[in-house]
Amino acid sequence: MRSTQEVLESLRQALTGVGVVLPSLAVDPLTGAGDEPFPLVDLGRCNVRTAERLASVLRGESPPIGTYAVDKRDGRVGEVMGHLGGRVQLRPVGGGREWDCPREEVGVAPPEEVLRARLRSRNREARIS
């Protein structure tokens, strides 16, 4: 049987693999310090965005809320804000008006595309200021 610390690290890696980071993930100090054969794992506290992303992953939504996706129809990159009736709701990188995209037209946004979209957004802001 694996140690509690090994199980904890396995859980941390699995969560990280689906884009969820629980900053307070740890062995419960009270049950871990005693004679309890199976200490509890404290999932800790997280912000609302992390909780929403975790719920999205657990529901099996693809792509999960909080990740970046590309609308294959026109190449726009957006943050996944929700799933509704076979459509994915995307918001432009840097904010703005959301748009709906059919699930089959949504692809994973490569990191370099997300970076380009962020740069375009910052440049737009700089010109407006």
Secondary structure, DSSP 8 states (H G I E B T S, - for coil): ---HHHHHHHHHHHHHHTT---TT-EE-HHHHHSS-SS--EE-----HHHHHHHHHHHTT-SS-TTSEEEETTT--EEEEEEEETTEEEEEETTS---EEEEGGGEEE--HHHHHHHHHHHHHHHHHH-
